[in-house]
Amino acid sequence: MIGFPSVGKSTILSHFTKTESEVSERDFTTLTCIPGMLYYNNCKIQLLDLPGIIEGASEGKGKGRQVIAVAKSADVILIVLDASKYKEQRQKILKELELVGIRINKEKPNIIIKPMATGGVSLMSPYKLTKVTQDDVRIVLHEYKVLNAQVIFKDDYDVDDLIDTLEGNRRYIKALFVYNKIDMISVEELDRISKEAHSIGISCNLNLGTSYFLEKLWEYLALVRIYTKRVRIEIKFRKGNHLILTTR
């Protein structure tokens, strides 16, 4: 869980797990990563309560780099927002994650770059490219000291996607926007939030939306619970004139 201070991350951790994370009205109550174990569909899911980040976290402010480094290794990022002031918080968090190379709810670009000995830079694609031109690709590759290469776009990508491919260190992670404290906003505002992509509203204090939260988390983790069937083994052997059959 990642978010600004006092958005309710510790409350969520305490509600869904047996871990007691300190809850307070003051900012920066959580100063280190606190893990908790969530049980759902007979599976264990580790939920991490990260310290609140501040604007400029990607530059190291408030130990932001360490916090975001943990998020980079997660299977799903829960971006926890205060439902009463989420607009500004959401944009700032997305910006900080973007700056450290985390791409939210986005597929990795299928771009192939084949270095060549000669011939300059050529661009090929089975699709009509509307976001980039041959000159754009050539200029970007020259910035990365690639003077001769064959570039193949497997979809209609833009310059940013090409740069991400050249950098090679981007992380593409699923994320769920968790709007906490929905009991503090109007029904109309909650209805509008619920219609946004990758979004869910909850209130731990009133136990609103908590069951649906678990369902969505399970969906985004793409986990499958498999129950194996017990193997039956039959052993036959003779003892004198009798045939004995045992089953295990």
N, C-alpha and C positions, 0 to 999 in steps of 0.2 A: 504494500500500500504506500503510495506516494502522494504528497499533498502539502499544502501550506499548514502552518501551526494552527491548532484549535479548530480543525475541520471535523474531528471525531474519529480519527484513525484508532486511537487507543480504546475508545468505546466500542468500536466494531470488533477489535481483537478480543476484548473481554466478553462480548456478547456471543461470538461464534466459537470461541475456544475456552479452555479451562485456565488459560493464562490470565493473570490479573495484571493489566498494564495500568499504571497510574493515570488517573483522569483528573484534570484540573482546568479551571477557567483561564489560567495564565498560559502564555505562549511557551513553547519549547519545554513542555513537561517531559517528553520522551527525548533522551539525549543519546541513545544508542539503539541499535537494531534489536527488537524484541520479537522472538519467534513464538508462534502458537500453533497447535495441531488441531485442525478442523476435521471432523468426521462426517462424511457424506457418501451415501451409496456403498457403505461398508469399506470405504477407502479413506486413507489418511492424506490430507492436503495441508502442506505447511503454509501458514499465513505469516508474513513478516510485517511488523509495524515499524516503519522507518521514521527517523526524526523528521520534523517538518522542515521543508526547504524554504528558501527565500529567493527573491529575484536576484539573479546573478550567480545562482548555484553552479551553473556550468563553468563559471570562471573561478570556482573555489570558495565563494563566499558562504559562510556558515557551514563549512565542511560539506558543501553541496556535491563536490566531486565524489567523495566517498559514498554518499547516499545514493547518487545516481548510478555508481558503479555496481551496487547491489541490484538495482533495478535491471541493469543490462543482462544479468544472469537469470532473470526470472522467466517462467513460462508464460505468465500473464501479469500485466501491470494493472493494478486497481488504482485509478486516479480518483482520489477522494476529494470531493468538493463540497463546500458549504452551500446548500441549496438557495440560501438567501443572498449570496454574493458570488455566484459561480462564474458569471460572464468574464470578469477580469481574471479570476484565478485560473480558469481553463486556458485562456490564451497564453498566459505567462508560463504555465507548466509545459504546455506543448512546445513553446519556444525554447525552454531550457532543455527539454529532451531532444529536440531537433538539433540543438547546438552541440550536443555530445554524441551525436550519431545514432540516436534511437528513432526508428521510424515506426509510428503507431498505426496498427490496422492497415498495413500496406504490404503488398507482395513484393518480393525481391525482383528487381528489373531483370528481365531475360535479355541481356545485352552481351554479345560475344565480341571480344576484341582480339583479333589475330595479328600479332606483329609481323611485318614483312621486311624483306631486305631493301626493296626499292618500291617505287610506284606511288608514293605519297599516301594520303588518307582517302579511302573510298567508303561510301555508305551504302548499305544494302538493307532491304526490308521487304517482306511479303505483304506489308500493309502500307496504306497511304499515311505518310508522316505529316502531321499538321502542327506539331509543337517544336520541331527542330529542322534545320537545313544542313546541307553538306558543309557549308562554311562554318556554321556553329560547331559542328563536330570537329572539323579541322582545327579551329581556334582552340577548343578545349583540350584536344590531344596535344597540341603544340605546347600548351601551358604545362603539361605533364611530361614534356620531352619525348613524346611519341610522334615521330615524324613520318613513319611509314607503317600503315596498318589497314586491315580490312575490318570494318565495324558492321555488325549485323544486329539490327533491332528486330526482336521477335514480337514487338507490339508498338503502339504509338506512344513512345516515351518522350520526355523533355530533357533539357540540358542538365537539370538537377539529378535525374536518374542516371545519366551518363557519368556525372561526377561521382555519384555514390558507387557506381561500378568500378571506376578507376581507383577510388580510395580503398575499397575492398574491406573496410572495417565497420560497416554499418550493421546494426542489429534490427531485424524486423520482428516486432513483438506484438501480439494481440493485447489490446487494452480495453478495459471496461470503465466507463465514467460512472462513478458512484456518487449520486447526489444525496448527501446525508442531511439530516434535520428537515425532512420534508414537512414535518408538522408545523414548521415556522413560515410556510409559504401558502399562497392561495391554491384552491383546487384547479383554477384555470392555468396557473403557472406550472403546477405539477403535471397537468395534462400535456402542456407544450413540451416540457422536458422529456416526458416518457416517449414522445414520438420521435425524438432525435436518435440518430444511429448510435449504437454501442452505449446506450445510456440506461440507467436504472435509478429509481429513487427509493430511499429507505429511511426509516426512523427506528433506531435501536431502542429508544426510550419507550415508544408506543408499539414496538414490534410490528411495524408496517413494512411490507415488501421484503421481509427477511427470507421467506421461503423461496420467493422468486429470485432473490439474489443468489441463493445457493444453486438453483437450477441454471442460471445464466453463467455462473462461475464454472460449473461442470461442463457446460456447452463450450465455453471458450477454451478450457483446458483440453478439450477433445479426448477425454479419457473414456475408456471402455472397460466395464467391469465384466470379467469372464469367470464363470463358475464351472470348474472342471467336474466331470462325471467320474464317480468312483469306479475303479477297474475291478471287475469280478474275475477271479482266477479259479478255475476248476482243476483239481488234481485227482487223477484216478490211479489207484494201485491195488494190487491183489494181496490178500493175506490169507494164505491157505486156499480154500475154495471160494472165498468171499471177495467181491469187488467193492472197494470202499471209495466213496466220492466225498471230497471236502471242498468247500467254497470259502474264499477269502475276499 
